[in-house]
Amino acid sequence: MTADHLGNPKNAAQFNAQSDNIFGRIASRYDVLCDFFSLGIHRLWKRKVARAIAEQEWTTLLDAAAGTGDVILKIAQLNGFKNHQRVIVSDISPEMLAIAKRRANGLFSNLDFQILDAHNLDEILSNSVDLYSISLGLKICDRHRVFKEAMRVLRPGGRFISLEASNIPWAWVHRLYLGYMQLCMPFIGWLATGGDASAYQYLLKGVQGFPTAEKIAFELTQFGYEKVSFERLTFGIVAIHIAHKPQ
Ligand SMILES: C[S@@+](CC[C@H](N)C(=O)[O-])C[C@H]1O[C@@H](n2cnc3c(N)ncnc32)[C@H](O)[C@@H]1O
């Protein structure tokens, strides 16, 4: 796992899918847990990121760490897919992906479900993807490896879009929010997961350890992306970043 000069891990949640199959264990409850943890607001965030993706021109979209397919299904509800569009719906967890597949219910011939590690997308050709998206997955991956691998698979001019935990720009409000998370999350998490502590511990660590929206924008430019922009949602609890691979 890479770390910066201060020793902060680039995997904010310090999660390793190989050593803890947490998403396999909670797959059937994942959507309910999202509602619990975010008080339902994740639906708005995902609708927003789905709209951002739907508004772009693309033929091949790769959604990494797609989980139960929420974002992809929201794009489908917004726009449907055009005949020529192909979506690679990918995740490292077969259990999560199986639910995504079931939810899509064979409706979309455009969807191609693949078990892929976002750190290492060996199966995907370089310069072959128009749009790479990742929602709520960066904090549980080594984000620098993800930025690098996304850059490799994107075609020149292709776009990177992420939705992830972020910072409320007023420091004291952000501290209050983190305090609330620290206090309430173990209780809500314990109840919601039937005592499976790791689900909310990763979430908590990921939220606490994830950098500010400005820092993520800076890191993206360091990895060679250009025209980097971001939008904070719900006061900055999460942010959507959009970046372009140079032509
Ligand atoms: C918090 S969920 C987000 C799911 C979905 N994108 C959403 O917004 O609801 C994180 C997902 O990342 C997946 N994941 C974790 N590590 C991964 C990796 N190295 N490569 C691909 N997916 C990974 C997990 O299996 C899980 O489905």
PDBQT file of the ligand as one rigid body, heavy atoms in Angstrom, charges set to zero:
ROOT
HETATM    1  C1  LIG A 301     -18.821   1.291  -1.034  1.00  0.00    +0.000 C 
HETATM    2  S1  LIG A 301     -19.087   0.145  -2.341  1.00  0.00    +0.000 S 
HETATM    3  C2  LIG A 301     -19.600   1.219  -3.664  1.00  0.00    +0.000 C 
HETATM    4  C3  LIG A 301     -20.471   0.498  -4.643  1.00  0.00    +0.000 C 
HETATM    5  C4  LIG A 301     -21.158   1.385  -5.686  1.00  0.00    +0.000 C 
HETATM    6  N1  LIG A 301     -20.212   2.029  -6.554  1.00  0.00    +0.000 N 
HETATM    7  C5  LIG A 301     -22.057   2.385  -5.044  1.00  0.00    +0.000 C 
HETATM    8  O1  LIG A 301     -21.835   3.586  -5.265  1.00  0.00    +0.000 OA
HETATM    9  O2  LIG A 301     -22.993   1.990  -4.363  1.00  0.00    +0.000 OA
HETATM   10  C6  LIG A 301     -17.461  -0.254  -2.778  1.00  0.00    +0.000 C 
HETATM   11  C7  LIG A 301     -17.318  -1.345  -3.793  1.00  0.00    +0.000 C 
HETATM   12  O3  LIG A 301     -15.942  -1.425  -4.159  1.00  0.00    +0.000 OA
HETATM   13  C8  LIG A 301     -15.607  -2.779  -4.384  1.00  0.00    +0.000 C 
HETATM   14  N2  LIG A 301     -14.145  -2.904  -4.327  1.00  0.00    +0.000 N 
HETATM   15  C9  LIG A 301     -13.346  -2.900  -3.236  1.00  0.00    +0.000 A 
HETATM   16  N3  LIG A 301     -12.049  -3.008  -3.600  1.00  0.00    +0.000 NA
HETATM   17  C10 LIG A 301     -12.046  -3.083  -4.957  1.00  0.00    +0.000 A 
HETATM   18  C11 LIG A 301     -11.031  -3.202  -5.922  1.00  0.00    +0.000 A 
HETATM   19  N4  LIG A 301      -9.727  -3.274  -5.591  1.00  0.00    +0.000 N 
HETATM   20  N5  LIG A 301     -11.390  -3.258  -7.230  1.00  0.00    +0.000 NA
HETATM   21  C12 LIG A 301     -12.690  -3.213  -7.604  1.00  0.00    +0.000 A 
HETATM   22  N6  LIG A 301     -13.706  -3.091  -6.716  1.00  0.00    +0.000 NA
HETATM   23  C13 LIG A 301     -13.388  -3.018  -5.418  1.00  0.00    +0.000 A 
HETATM   24  C14 LIG A 301     -16.367  -3.517  -3.322  1.00  0.00    +0.000 C 
HETATM   25  O4  LIG A 301     -16.526  -4.875  -3.649  1.00  0.00    +0.000 OA
HETATM   26  C15 LIG A 301     -17.678  -2.734  -3.305  1.00  0.00    +0.000 C 
HETATM   27  O5  LIG A 301     -18.624  -3.302  -4.174  1.00  0.00    +0.000 OA
ENDROOT
TORSDOF 0
